[in-house]
Amino acid sequence: IGIGLLLPYQLFWSSLAALALLVVATGFVIFALLKNKKIDDCGCYGAIVKVPVTWKKVIENIAWIALAIILVWSTL
């Protein structure tokens, strides 16, 4: 998806894929938080940086979803 976002002829489909991935991942994060699952590392930044899954991560993902929506909308 990242490489596709850099290519102008793949921008629409890559941004749509990024939006779908973000929505699904955020849904699973919300589900895990509602079930009181403790996840010490979201895996977002590789093995070196450990970021726990909290409601702060949901808010961050919602911001990314908003940006992905803008990107999809601008490529129409």
All heavy atoms as a GROMACS GRO file, in nm:
protein
  587
    1ILE      N    1   0.084  -0.118   0.000
    1ILE     CA    2   0.000   0.000   0.000
    1ILE      C    3   0.088   0.124   0.000
    1ILE      O    4   0.059   0.221  -0.070
    1ILE     CB    5  -0.096   0.000   0.121
    1ILE    CG1    6  -0.198  -0.112   0.106
    1ILE    CG2    7  -0.166   0.134   0.134
    1ILE    CD1    8  -0.286  -0.132   0.227
    2GLY      N    9   0.195   0.120   0.077
    2GLY     CA   10   0.284   0.237   0.085
    2GLY      C   11   0.347   0.272  -0.048
    2GLY      O   12   0.352   0.389  -0.086
    3ILE      N   13   0.394   0.173  -0.120
    3ILE     CA   14   0.452   0.198  -0.252
    3ILE      C   15   0.345   0.246  -0.348
    3ILE      O   16   0.367   0.337  -0.428
    3ILE     CB   17   0.524   0.073  -0.304
    3ILE    CG1   18   0.648   0.044  -0.218
    3ILE    CG2   19   0.564   0.090  -0.451
    3ILE    CD1   20   0.715  -0.086  -0.248
    4GLY      N   21   0.226   0.187  -0.341
    4GLY     CA   22   0.117   0.228  -0.428
    4GLY      C   23   0.076   0.372  -0.406
    4GLY      O   24   0.035   0.442  -0.499
    5LEU      N   25   0.088   0.421  -0.282
    5LEU     CA   26   0.056   0.561  -0.254
    5LEU      C   27   0.156   0.657  -0.317
    5LEU      O   28   0.126   0.774  -0.338
    5LEU     CB   29   0.048   0.584  -0.104
    5LEU     CG   30  -0.073   0.521  -0.033
    5LEU    CD1   31  -0.059   0.533   0.118
    5LEU    CD2   32  -0.203   0.584  -0.080
    6LEU      N   33   0.274   0.607  -0.346
    6LEU     CA   34   0.376   0.691  -0.410
    6LEU      C   35   0.362   0.695  -0.561
    6LEU      O   36   0.417   0.782  -0.626
    6LEU     CB   37   0.515   0.640  -0.373
    6LEU     CG   38   0.552   0.649  -0.225
    6LEU    CD1   39   0.686   0.581  -0.201
    6LEU    CD2   40   0.554   0.792  -0.178
    7LEU      N   41   0.288   0.599  -0.618
    7LEU     CA   42   0.272   0.592  -0.762
    7LEU      C   43   0.143   0.663  -0.804
    7LEU      O   44   0.036   0.628  -0.756
    7LEU     CB   45   0.267   0.447  -0.809
    7LEU     CG   46   0.390   0.362  -0.771
    7LEU    CD1   47   0.365   0.216  -0.805
    7LEU    CD2   48   0.513   0.414  -0.840
    8PRO      N   49   0.150   0.761  -0.891
    8PRO     CA   50   0.031   0.839  -0.925
    8PRO      C   51  -0.080   0.757  -0.991
    8PRO      O   52  -0.197   0.784  -0.970
    8PRO     CB   53   0.083   0.948  -1.019
    8PRO     CG   54   0.219   0.910  -1.059
    8PRO     CD   55   0.269   0.809  -0.960
    9TYR      N   56  -0.047   0.655  -1.068
    9TYR     CA   57  -0.150   0.579  -1.136
    9TYR      C   58  -0.214   0.474  -1.046
    9TYR      O   59  -0.314   0.413  -1.082
    9TYR     CB   60  -0.096   0.513  -1.264
    9TYR     CG   61   0.021   0.420  -1.241
    9TYR    CD1   62   0.000   0.286  -1.214
    9TYR    CD2   63   0.151   0.467  -1.247
    9TYR    CE1   64   0.105   0.200  -1.192
    9TYR    CE2   65   0.257   0.382  -1.226
    9TYR     CZ   66   0.234   0.248  -1.199
    9TYR     OH   67   0.339   0.165  -1.177
   10GLN      N   68  -0.160   0.452  -0.928
   10GLN     CA   69  -0.216   0.358  -0.832
   10GLN      C   70  -0.274   0.428  -0.709
   10GLN      O   71  -0.313   0.361  -0.614
   10GLN     CB   72  -0.108   0.260  -0.786
   10GLN     CG   73  -0.063   0.163  -0.890
   10GLN     CD   74  -0.173   0.065  -0.926
   10GLN    OE1   75  -0.254   0.026  -0.843
   10GLN    NE2   76  -0.177   0.026  -1.051
   11LEU      N   77  -0.281   0.560  -0.710
   11LEU     CA   78  -0.317   0.634  -0.590
   11LEU      C   79  -0.458   0.604  -0.542
   11LEU      O   80  -0.480   0.585  -0.422
   11LEU     CB   81  -0.301   0.785  -0.615
   11LEU     CG   82  -0.317   0.874  -0.494
   11LEU    CD1   83  -0.218   0.835  -0.386
   11LEU    CD2   84  -0.297   1.019  -0.533
   12PHE      N   85  -0.554   0.596  -0.631
   12PHE     CA   86  -0.692   0.571  -0.588
   12PHE      C   87  -0.705   0.435  -0.519
   12PHE      O   88  -0.758   0.425  -0.409
   12PHE     CB   89  -0.790   0.580  -0.705
   12PHE     CG   90  -0.930   0.540  -0.668
   12PHE    CD1   91  -1.008   0.626  -0.594
   12PHE    CD2   92  -0.980   0.416  -0.703
   12PHE    CE1   93  -1.137   0.589  -0.556
   12PHE    CE2   94  -1.109   0.378  -0.666
   12PHE     CZ   95  -1.188   0.466  -0.592
   13TRP      N   96  -0.657   0.330  -0.585
   13TRP     CA   97  -0.673   0.194  -0.529
   13TRP      C   98  -0.589   0.176  -0.403
   13TRP      O   99  -0.632   0.108  -0.309
   13TRP     CB  100  -0.638   0.089  -0.634
   13TRP     CG  101  -0.735   0.094  -0.748
   13TRP    CD1  102  -0.710   0.136  -0.875
   13TRP    CD2  103  -0.873   0.060  -0.745
   13TRP    NE1  104  -0.823   0.129  -0.951
   13TRP    CE2  105  -0.927   0.083  -0.873
   13TRP    CE3  106  -0.959   0.013  -0.646
   13TRP    CZ2  107  -1.059   0.060  -0.905
   13TRP    CZ3  108  -1.092  -0.010  -0.679
   13TRP    CH2  109  -1.140   0.013  -0.806
   14SER      N  110  -0.473   0.236  -0.398
   14SER     CA  111  -0.389   0.225  -0.279
   14SER      C  112  -0.451   0.299  -0.161
   14SER      O  113  -0.449   0.250  -0.049
   14SER     CB  114  -0.250   0.280  -0.307
   14SER     OG  115  -0.187   0.205  -0.407
   15SER      N  116  -0.507   0.416  -0.187
   15SER     CA  117  -0.570   0.490  -0.079
   15SER      C  118  -0.697   0.421  -0.032
   15SER      O  119  -0.729   0.421   0.086
   15SER     CB  120  -0.598   0.635  -0.121
   15SER     OG  121  -0.679   0.641  -0.236
   16LEU      N  122  -0.769   0.358  -0.124
   16LEU     CA  123  -0.888   0.281  -0.087
   16LEU      C  124  -0.849   0.159  -0.003
   16LEU      O  125  -0.915   0.127   0.097
   16LEU     CB  126  -0.963   0.238  -0.212
   16LEU     CG  127  -1.107   0.194  -0.194
   16LEU    CD1  128  -1.192   0.306  -0.137
   16LEU    CD2  129  -1.162   0.146  -0.326
   17ALA      N  130  -0.741   0.093  -0.040
   17ALA     CA  131  -0.692  -0.022   0.037
   17ALA      C  132  -0.645   0.022   0.176
   17ALA      O  133  -0.671  -0.047   0.275
   17ALA     CB  134  -0.578  -0.091  -0.038
   18ALA      N  135  -0.578   0.136   0.182
   18ALA     CA  136  -0.533   0.188   0.312
   18ALA      C  137  -0.653   0.220   0.400
   18ALA      O  138  -0.653   0.188   0.520
   18ALA     CB  139  -0.448   0.313   0.291
   19LEU      N  140  -0.757   0.279   0.343
   19LEU     CA  141  -0.877   0.310   0.419
   19LEU      C  142  -0.942   0.182   0.471
   19LEU      O  143  -0.978   0.174   0.590
   19LEU     CB  144  -0.976   0.389   0.332
   19LEU     CG  145  -1.110   0.420   0.394
   19LEU    CD1  146  -1.094   0.506   0.519
   19LEU    CD2  147  -1.200   0.491   0.293
   20ALA      N  148  -0.954   0.083   0.387
   20ALA     CA  149  -1.014  -0.044   0.428
   20ALA      C  150  -0.933  -0.110   0.540
   20ALA      O  151  -0.989  -0.159   0.639
   20ALA     CB  152  -1.027  -0.138   0.308
   21LEU      N  153  -0.802  -0.111   0.525
   21LEU     CA  154  -0.715  -0.171   0.626
   21LEU      C  155  -0.728  -0.098   0.759
   21LEU      O  156  -0.737  -0.162   0.865
   21LEU     CB  157  -0.570  -0.168   0.577
   21LEU     CG  158  -0.466  -0.232   0.666
   21LEU    CD1  159  -0.489  -0.382   0.675
   21LEU    CD2  160  -0.328  -0.204   0.612
   22LEU      N  161  -0.732   0.034   0.755
   22LEU     CA  162  -0.745   0.112   0.878
   22LEU      C  163  -0.880   0.088   0.947
   22LEU      O  164  -0.886   0.076   1.069
   22LEU     CB  165  -0.729   0.261   0.848
   22LEU     CG  166  -0.586   0.309   0.828
   22LEU    CD1  167  -0.584   0.446   0.761
   22LEU    CD2  168  -0.514   0.314   0.960
   23VAL      N  169  -0.986   0.081   0.869
   23VAL     CA  170  -1.119   0.058   0.927
   23VAL      C  171  -1.126  -0.079   0.993
   23VAL      O  172  -1.174  -0.092   1.107
   23VAL     CB  173  -1.229   0.076   0.820
   23VAL    CG1  174  -1.363   0.025   0.870
   23VAL    CG2  175  -1.240   0.222   0.778
   24VAL      N  176  -1.076  -0.181   0.926
   24VAL     CA  177  -1.080  -0.316   0.982
   24VAL      C  178  -0.992  -0.325   1.106
   24VAL      O  179  -1.034  -0.379   1.210
   24VAL     CB  180  -1.038  -0.420   0.876
   24VAL    CG1  181  -1.016  -0.557   0.938
   24VAL    CG2  182  -1.141  -0.427   0.765
   25ALA      N  183  -0.871  -0.272   1.099
   25ALA     CA  184  -0.780  -0.278   1.214
   25ALA      C  185  -0.837  -0.202   1.333
   25ALA      O  186  -0.828  -0.250   1.447
   25ALA     CB  187  -0.644  -0.222   1.175
   26THR      N  188  -0.895  -0.087   1.308
   26THR     CA  189  -0.954  -0.009   1.417
   26THR      C  190  -1.072  -0.083   1.478
   26THR      O  191  -1.091  -0.080   1.600
   26THR     CB  192  -0.996   0.130   1.367
   26THR    OG1  193  -0.881   0.195   1.311
   26THR    CG2  194  -1.050   0.216   1.480
   27GLY      N  195  -1.150  -0.148   1.396
   27GLY     CA  196  -1.261  -0.228   1.448
   27GLY      C  197  -1.212  -0.337   1.542
   27GLY      O  198  -1.270  -0.360   1.649
   28PHE      N  199  -1.106  -0.406   1.504
   28PHE     CA  200  -1.051  -0.511   1.590
   28PHE      C  201  -0.992  -0.453   1.718
   28PHE      O  202  -1.002  -0.513   1.824
   28PHE     CB  203  -0.947  -0.593   1.515
   28PHE     CG  204  -1.007  -0.696   1.425
   28PHE    CD1  205  -0.987  -0.691   1.288
   28PHE    CD2  206  -1.085  -0.799   1.476
   28PHE    CE1  207  -1.042  -0.786   1.204
   28PHE    CE2  208  -1.141  -0.895   1.393
   28PHE     CZ  209  -1.120  -0.888   1.257
   29VAL      N  210  -0.929  -0.336   1.709
   29VAL     CA  211  -0.874  -0.273   1.829
   29VAL      C  212  -0.987  -0.236   1.925
   29VAL      O  213  -0.978  -0.261   2.046
   29VAL     CB  214  -0.790  -0.148   1.791
   29VAL    CG1  215  -0.758  -0.065   1.913
   29VAL    CG2  216  -0.663  -0.190   1.720
   30ILE      N  217  -1.095  -0.177   1.872
   30ILE     CA  218  -1.210  -0.142   1.957
   30ILE      C  219  -1.269  -0.267   2.020
   30ILE      O  220  -1.300  -0.269   2.139
   30ILE     CB  221  -1.315  -0.064   1.875
   30ILE    CG1  222  -1.261   0.074   1.838
   30ILE    CG2  223  -1.446  -0.053   1.951
   30ILE    CD1  224  -1.348   0.150   1.739
   31PHE      N  225  -1.283  -0.373   1.941
   31PHE     CA  226  -1.336  -0.500   1.993
   31PHE      C  227  -1.249  -0.552   2.107
   31PHE      O  228  -1.300  -0.595   2.211
   31PHE     CB  229  -1.345  -0.602   1.880
   31PHE     CG  230  -1.400  -0.734   1.922
   31PHE    CD1  231  -1.536  -0.750   1.948
   31PHE    CD2  232  -1.316  -0.844   1.939
   31PHE    CE1  233  -1.586  -0.873   1.988
   31PHE    CE2  234  -1.366  -0.966   1.978
   31PHE     CZ  235  -1.502  -0.981   2.004
   32ALA      N  236  -1.118  -0.550   2.089
   32ALA     CA  237  -1.026  -0.598   2.193
   32ALA      C  238  -1.035  -0.513   2.318
   32ALA      O  239  -1.035  -0.566   2.431
   32ALA     CB  240  -0.883  -0.600   2.140
   33LEU      N  241  -1.046  -0.382   2.302
   33LEU     CA  242  -1.054  -0.295   2.418
   33LEU      C  243  -1.187  -0.313   2.492
   33LEU      O  244  -1.191  -0.309   2.615
   33LEU     CB  245  -1.036  -0.149   2.377
   33LEU     CG  246  -0.894  -0.111   2.334
   33LEU    CD1  247  -0.892   0.029   2.276
   33LEU    CD2  248  -0.798  -0.122   2.451
   34LEU      N  249  -1.295  -0.333   2.420
   34LEU     CA  250  -1.424  -0.356   2.484
   34LEU      C  251  -1.428  -0.488   2.559
   34LEU      O  252  -1.502  -0.502   2.658
   34LEU     CB  253  -1.536  -0.350   2.380
   34LEU     CG  254  -1.567  -0.212   2.323
   34LEU    CD1  255  -1.671  -0.222   2.212
   34LEU    CD2  256  -1.611  -0.116   2.431
   35LYS      N  257  -1.350  -0.585   2.514
   35LYS     CA  258  -1.341  -0.715   2.582
   35LYS      C  259  -1.235  -0.715   2.692
   35LYS      O  260  -1.204  -0.820   2.748
   35LYS     CB  261  -1.308  -0.825   2.480
   35LYS     CG  262  -1.418  -0.850   2.381
   35LYS     CD  263  -1.533  -0.918   2.451
   35LYS     CE  264  -1.639  -0.955   2.351
   35LYS     NZ  265  -1.752  -1.020   2.413
   36ASN      N  266  -1.178  -0.597   2.721
   36ASN     CA  267  -1.075  -0.580   2.825
   36ASN      C  268  -0.952  -0.666   2.801
   36ASN      O  269  -0.890  -0.715   2.896
   36ASN     CB  270  -1.133  -0.606   2.964
   36ASN     CG  271  -1.233  -0.502   3.003
   36ASN    OD1  272  -1.218  -0.385   2.970
   36ASN    ND2  273  -1.337  -0.544   3.072
   37LYS      N  274  -0.916  -0.685   2.676
   37LYS     CA  275  -0.794  -0.758   2.642
   37LYS      C  276  -0.675  -0.664   2.663
   37LYS      O  277  -0.680  -0.548   2.625
   37LYS     CB  278  -0.794  -0.803   2.497
   37LYS     CG  279  -0.911  -0.891   2.460
   37LYS     CD  280  -0.888  -1.031   2.507
   37LYS     CE  281  -1.002  -1.118   2.458
   37LYS     NZ  282  -0.996  -1.250   2.511
   38LYS      N  283  -0.570  -0.715   2.724
   38LYS     CA  284  -0.450  -0.636   2.744
   38LYS      C  285  -0.350  -0.672   2.635
   38LYS      O  286  -0.302  -0.786   2.630
   38LYS     CB  287  -0.390  -0.660   2.880
   38LYS     CG  288  -0.273  -0.570   2.908
   38LYS     CD  289  -0.218  -0.587   3.046
   38LYS     CE  290  -0.109  -0.485   3.063
   38LYS     NZ  291   0.000  -0.530   3.141
   39ILE      N  292  -0.321  -0.578   2.548
   39ILE     CA  293  -0.226  -0.599   2.440
   39ILE      C  294  -0.111  -0.502   2.462
   39ILE      O  295  -0.128  -0.381   2.457
   39ILE     CB  296  -0.293  -0.577   2.302
   39ILE    CG1  297  -0.415  -0.669   2.289
   39ILE    CG2  298  -0.193  -0.602   2.191
   39ILE    CD1  299  -0.499  -0.642   2.167
   40ASP      N  300   0.007  -0.558   2.489
   40ASP     CA  301   0.123  -0.476   2.523
   40ASP      C  302   0.188  -0.411   2.403
   40ASP      O  303   0.258  -0.311   2.417
   40ASP     CB  304   0.227  -0.560   2.597
   40ASP     CG  305   0.176  -0.607   2.732
   40ASP    OD1  306   0.096  -0.533   2.794
   40ASP    OD2  307   0.215  -0.717   2.775
   41ASP      N  308   0.168  -0.467   2.285
   41ASP     CA  309   0.234  -0.412   2.166
   41ASP      C  310   0.140  -0.424   2.047
   41ASP      O  311   0.093  -0.532   2.013
   41ASP     CB  312   0.364  -0.487   2.139
   41ASP     CG  313   0.440  -0.432   2.021
   41ASP    OD1  314   0.419  -0.314   1.985
   41ASP    OD2  315   0.522  -0.505   1.964
   42CYS      N  316   0.113  -0.310   1.984
   42CYS     CA  317   0.023  -0.313   1.868
   42CYS      C  318   0.095  -0.361   1.742
   42CYS      O  319   0.032  -0.399   1.645
   42CYS     CB  320  -0.036  -0.174   1.843
   42CYS     SG  321   0.082  -0.052   1.783
   43GLY      N  322   0.227  -0.360   1.743
   43GLY     CA  323   0.302  -0.404   1.627
   43GLY      C  324   0.308  -0.299   1.516
   43GLY      O  325   0.350  -0.329   1.405
   44CYS      N  326   0.269  -0.179   1.548
   44CYS     CA  327   0.260  -0.074   1.447
   44CYS      C  328   0.397  -0.026   1.398
   44CYS      O  329   0.409   0.018   1.285
   44CYS     CB  330   0.184   0.046   1.503
   44CYS     SG  331   0.020   0.007   1.563
   45TYR      N  332   0.495  -0.031   1.483
   45TYR     CA  333   0.624   0.029   1.450
   45TYR      C  334   0.737  -0.074   1.450
   45TYR      O  335   0.853  -0.039   1.466
   45TYR     CB  336   0.655   0.142   1.547
   45TYR     CG  337   0.545   0.244   1.553
   45TYR    CD1  338   0.459   0.252   1.662
   45TYR    CD2  339   0.523   0.330   1.447
   45TYR    CE1  340   0.357   0.345   1.666
   45TYR    CE2  341   0.421   0.424   1.450
   45TYR     CZ  342   0.339   0.430   1.560
   45TYR     OH  343   0.237   0.521   1.563
   46GLY      N  344   0.705  -0.199   1.432
   46GLY     CA  345   0.807  -0.302   1.428
   46GLY      C  346   0.837  -0.359   1.565
   46GLY      O  347   0.764  -0.337   1.661
   47ALA      N  348   0.945  -0.432   1.572
   47ALA     CA  349   0.979  -0.503   1.696
   47ALA      C  350   1.053  -0.417   1.797
   47ALA      O  351   1.057  -0.449   1.915
   47ALA     CB  352   1.063  -0.626   1.662
   48ILE      N  353   1.108  -0.306   1.753
   48ILE     CA  354   1.191  -0.225   1.843
   48ILE      C  355   1.107  -0.137   1.934
   48ILE      O  356   1.129  -0.130   2.054
   48ILE     CB  357   1.290  -0.140   1.762
   48ILE    CG1  358   1.384  -0.232   1.685
   48ILE    CG2  359   1.367  -0.046   1.851
   48ILE    CD1  360   1.476  -0.161   1.589
   49VAL      N  361   1.007  -0.069   1.879
   49VAL     CA  362   0.923   0.023   1.955
   49VAL      C  363   0.796  -0.050   1.997
   49VAL      O  364   0.721  -0.099   1.913
   49VAL     CB  365   0.888   0.148   1.872
   49VAL    CG1  366   0.801   0.242   1.950
   49VAL    CG2  367   1.014   0.218   1.824
   50LYS      N  368   0.771  -0.057   2.126
   50LYS     CA  369   0.652  -0.123   2.177
   50LYS      C  370   0.549  -0.017   2.217
   50LYS      O  371   0.575   0.068   2.301
   50LYS     CB  372   0.687  -0.209   2.297
   50LYS     CG  373   0.791  -0.314   2.266
   50LYS     CD  374   0.742  -0.450   2.303
   50LYS     CE  375   0.847  -0.554   2.282
   50LYS     NZ  376   0.836  -0.624   2.160
   51VAL      N  377   0.432  -0.022   2.155
   51VAL     CA  378   0.324   0.071   2.184
   51VAL      C  379   0.203  -0.011   2.231
   51VAL      O  380   0.152  -0.094   2.156
   51VAL     CB  381   0.287   0.153   2.058
   51VAL    CG1  382   0.169   0.245   2.087
   51VAL    CG2  383   0.406   0.231   2.008
   52PRO      N  384   0.157   0.013   2.354
   52PRO     CA  385   0.041  -0.062   2.402
   52PRO      C  386  -0.087  -0.017   2.330
   52PRO      O  387  -0.098   0.096   2.284
   52PRO     CB  388   0.035  -0.029   2.551
   52PRO     CG  389   0.106   0.102   2.564
   52PRO     CD  390   0.210   0.103   2.455
   53VAL      N  391  -0.180  -0.109   2.321
   53VAL     CA  392  -0.309  -0.079   2.257
   53VAL      C  393  -0.401  -0.019   2.363
   53VAL      O  394  -0.437  -0.086   2.459
   53VAL     CB  395  -0.371  -0.206   2.195
   53VAL    CG1  396  -0.508  -0.176   2.138
   53VAL    CG2  397  -0.279  -0.261   2.087
   54THR      N  398  -0.434   0.109   2.343
   54THR     CA  399  -0.524   0.181   2.433
   54THR      C  400  -0.624   0.259   2.349
   54THR      O  401  -0.619   0.255   2.226
   54THR     CB  402  -0.444   0.279   2.522
   54THR    OG1  403  -0.382   0.376   2.438
   54THR    CG2  404  -0.338   0.208   2.605
   55TRP      N  405  -0.713   0.330   2.418
   55TRP     CA  406  -0.810   0.414   2.346
   55TRP      C  407  -0.739   0.527   2.271
   55TRP      O  408  -0.791   0.581   2.174
   55TRP     CB  409  -0.915   0.467   2.441
   55TRP     CG  410  -1.009   0.358   2.484
   55TRP    CD1  411  -1.009   0.293   2.602
   55TRP    CD2  412  -1.112   0.298   2.404
   55TRP    NE1  413  -1.107   0.196   2.602
   55TRP    CE2  414  -1.172   0.198   2.482
   55TRP    CE3  415  -1.160   0.320   2.276
   55TRP    CZ2  416  -1.276   0.119   2.436
   55TRP    CZ3  417  -1.264   0.242   2.230
   55TRP    CH2  418  -1.322   0.143   2.309
   56LYS      N  419  -0.621   0.562   2.316
   56LYS     CA  420  -0.542   0.662   2.244
   56LYS      C  421  -0.509   0.613   2.103
   56LYS      O  422  -0.511   0.690   2.007
   56LYS     CB  423  -0.413   0.691   2.322
   56LYS     CG  424  -0.325   0.795   2.259
   56LYS     CD  425  -0.200   0.818   2.343
   56LYS     CE  426  -0.107   0.913   2.272
   56LYS     NZ  427   0.019   0.930   2.343
   57LYS      N  428  -0.482   0.485   2.088
   57LYS     CA  429  -0.454   0.426   1.957
   57LYS      C  430  -0.578   0.433   1.868
   57LYS      O  431  -0.569   0.456   1.748
   57LYS     CB  432  -0.406   0.282   1.974
   57LYS     CG  433  -0.375   0.209   1.846
   57LYS     CD  434  -0.275   0.280   1.758
   57LYS     CE  435  -0.135   0.278   1.811
   57LYS     NZ  436  -0.042   0.350   1.721
   58VAL      N  437  -0.697   0.416   1.927
   58VAL     CA  438  -0.822   0.427   1.850
   58VAL      C  439  -0.838   0.569   1.796
   58VAL      O  440  -0.872   0.588   1.678
   58VAL     CB  441  -0.944   0.387   1.936
   58VAL    CG1  442  -1.073   0.414   1.864
   58VAL    CG2  443  -0.934   0.240   1.976
   59ILE      N  444  -0.812   0.668   1.880
   59ILE     CA  445  -0.822   0.807   1.836
   59ILE      C  446  -0.721   0.836   1.726
   59ILE      O  447  -0.753   0.903   1.627
   59ILE     CB  448  -0.803   0.902   1.956
   59ILE    CG1  449  -0.920   0.885   2.053
   59ILE    CG2  450  -0.791   1.047   1.911
   59ILE    CD1  451  -0.901   0.952   2.186
   60GLU      N  452  -0.600   0.785   1.741
   60GLU     CA  453  -0.498   0.801   1.637
   60GLU      C  454  -0.544   0.737   1.505
   60GLU      O  455  -0.530   0.797   1.398
   60GLU     CB  456  -0.367   0.738   1.683
   60GLU     CG  457  -0.254   0.748   1.584
   60GLU     CD  458  -0.130   0.676   1.632
   60GLU    OE1  459  -0.107   0.668   1.755
   60GLU    OE2  460  -0.055   0.626   1.546
   61ASN      N  461  -0.601   0.617   1.514
   61ASN     CA  462  -0.649   0.549   1.394
   61ASN      C  463  -0.764   0.625   1.329
   61ASN      O  464  -0.774   0.628   1.206
   61ASN     CB  465  -0.691   0.406   1.426
   61ASN     CG  466  -0.574   0.312   1.440
   61ASN    OD1  467  -0.459   0.354   1.434
   61ASN    ND2  468  -0.602   0.187   1.461
   62ILE      N  469  -0.852   0.684   1.409
   62ILE     CA  470  -0.962   0.763   1.353
   62ILE      C  471  -0.907   0.884   1.276
   62ILE      O  472  -0.959   0.918   1.170
   62ILE     CB  473  -1.060   0.804   1.464
   62ILE    CG1  474  -1.136   0.680   1.513
   62ILE    CG2  475  -1.158   0.912   1.415
   62ILE    CD1  476  -1.220   0.703   1.637
   63ALA      N  477  -0.802   0.944   1.327
   63ALA     CA  478  -0.738   1.055   1.255
   63ALA      C  479  -0.681   1.006   1.121
   63ALA      O  480  -0.696   1.072   1.018
   63ALA     CB  481  -0.628   1.118   1.340
   64TRP      N  482  -0.618   0.888   1.122
   64TRP     CA  483  -0.564   0.830   0.998
   64TRP      C  484  -0.676   0.795   0.901
   64TRP      O  485  -0.662   0.811   0.780
   64TRP     CB  486  -0.478   0.708   1.027
   64TRP     CG  487  -0.342   0.741   1.081
   64TRP    CD1  488  -0.294   0.714   1.205
   64TRP    CD2  489  -0.237   0.807   1.012
   64TRP    NE1  490  -0.166   0.761   1.217
   64TRP    CE2  491  -0.128   0.818   1.100
   64TRP    CE3  492  -0.223   0.860   0.883
   64TRP    CZ2  493  -0.008   0.878   1.065
   64TRP    CZ3  494  -0.102   0.920   0.847
   64TRP    CH2  495   0.002   0.928   0.938
   65ILE      N  496  -0.789   0.747   0.955
   65ILE     CA  497  -0.904   0.715   0.870
   65ILE      C  498  -0.955   0.842   0.803
   65ILE      O  499  -0.988   0.841   0.683
   65ILE     CB  500  -1.014   0.646   0.951
   65ILE    CG1  501  -0.971   0.503   0.985
   65ILE    CG2  502  -1.148   0.645   0.877
   65ILE    CD1  503  -1.062   0.433   1.086
   66ALA      N  504  -0.963   0.951   0.878
   66ALA     CA  505  -1.007   1.078   0.821
   66ALA      C  506  -0.914   1.122   0.708
   66ALA      O  507  -0.961   1.167   0.602
   66ALA     CB  508  -1.015   1.185   0.930
   67LEU      N  509  -0.785   1.108   0.729
   67LEU     CA  510  -0.689   1.144   0.624
   67LEU      C  511  -0.702   1.053   0.503
   67LEU      O  512  -0.691   1.099   0.388
   67LEU     CB  513  -0.547   1.140   0.679
   67LEU     CG  514  -0.513   1.249   0.780
   67LEU    CD1  515  -0.377   1.224   0.843
   67LEU    CD2  516  -0.517   1.386   0.714
   68ALA      N  517  -0.726   0.925   0.526
   68ALA     CA  518  -0.744   0.832   0.414
   68ALA      C  519  -0.870   0.865   0.336
   68ALA      O  520  -0.872   0.854   0.213
   68ALA     CB  521  -0.747   0.688   0.466
   69ILE      N  522  -0.977   0.904   0.405
   69ILE     CA  523  -1.100   0.945   0.337
   69ILE      C  524  -1.076   1.067   0.249
   69ILE      O  525  -1.120   1.073   0.134
   69ILE     CB  526  -1.213   0.970   0.438
   69ILE    CG1  527  -1.259   0.839   0.500
   69ILE    CG2  528  -1.330   1.043   0.374
   69ILE    CD1  529  -1.351   0.855   0.618
   70ILE      N  530  -1.001   1.162   0.301
   70ILE     CA  531  -0.967   1.282   0.223
   70ILE      C  532  -0.886   1.242   0.101
   70ILE      O  533  -0.908   1.294  -0.010
   70ILE     CB  534  -0.891   1.384   0.311
   70ILE    CG1  535  -0.986   1.442   0.416
   70ILE    CG2  536  -0.829   1.495   0.226
   70ILE    CD1  537  -0.916   1.523   0.523
   71LEU      N  538  -0.793   1.150   0.118
   71LEU     CA  539  -0.710   1.106   0.006
   71LEU      C  540  -0.793   1.034  -0.100
   71LEU      O  541  -0.778   1.060  -0.220
   71LEU     CB  542  -0.597   1.017   0.056
   71LEU     CG  543  -0.491   0.977  -0.046
   71LEU    CD1  544  -0.425   1.099  -0.106
   71LEU    CD2  545  -0.388   0.887   0.019
   72VAL      N  546  -0.882   0.946  -0.057
   72VAL     CA  547  -0.970   0.877  -0.153
   72VAL      C  548  -1.057   0.978  -0.225
   72VAL      O  549  -1.071   0.974  -0.348
   72VAL     CB  550  -1.056   0.770  -0.082
   72VAL    CG1  551  -1.165   0.718  -0.174
   72VAL    CG2  552  -0.971   0.656  -0.033
   73TRP      N  553  -1.115   1.070  -0.151
   73TRP     CA  554  -1.204   1.171  -0.209
   73TRP      C  555  -1.129   1.259  -0.310
   73TRP      O  556  -1.183   1.293  -0.416
   73TRP     CB  557  -1.264   1.256  -0.098
   73TRP     CG  558  -1.367   1.351  -0.147
   73TRP    CD1  559  -1.348   1.484  -0.176
   73TRP    CD2  560  -1.504   1.324  -0.176
   73TRP    NE1  561  -1.465   1.538  -0.220
   73TRP    CE2  562  -1.563   1.443  -0.221
   73TRP    CE3  563  -1.580   1.209  -0.169
   73TRP    CZ2  564  -1.696   1.449  -0.258
   73TRP    CZ3  565  -1.713   1.217  -0.204
   73TRP    CH2  566  -1.769   1.335  -0.249
   74SER      N  567  -1.005   1.292  -0.280
   74SER     CA  568  -0.929   1.380  -0.370
   74SER      C  569  -0.883   1.310  -0.496
   74SER      O  570  -0.845   1.377  -0.593
   74SER     CB  571  -0.807   1.438  -0.296
   74SER     OG  572  -0.713   1.336  -0.271
   75THR      N  573  -0.886   1.177  -0.498
   75THR     CA  574  -0.843   1.105  -0.619
   75THR      C  575  -0.959   1.070  -0.711
   75THR      O  576  -0.937   1.010  -0.816
   75THR     CB  577  -0.768   0.976  -0.581
   75THR    OG1  578  -0.852   0.893  -0.504
   75THR    CG2  579  -0.640   1.007  -0.506
   76LEU      N  580  -1.081   1.104  -0.672
   76LEU     CA  581  -1.197   1.074  -0.758
   76LEU      C  582  -1.201   1.167  -0.877
   76LEU      O  583  -1.160   1.274  -0.881
   76LEU     CB  584  -1.328   1.087  -0.677
   76LEU     CG  585  -1.346   0.980  -0.572
   76LEU    CD1  586  -1.475   1.008  -0.493
   76LEU    CD2  587  -1.353   0.842  -0.632
   0.00000   0.00000   0.00000
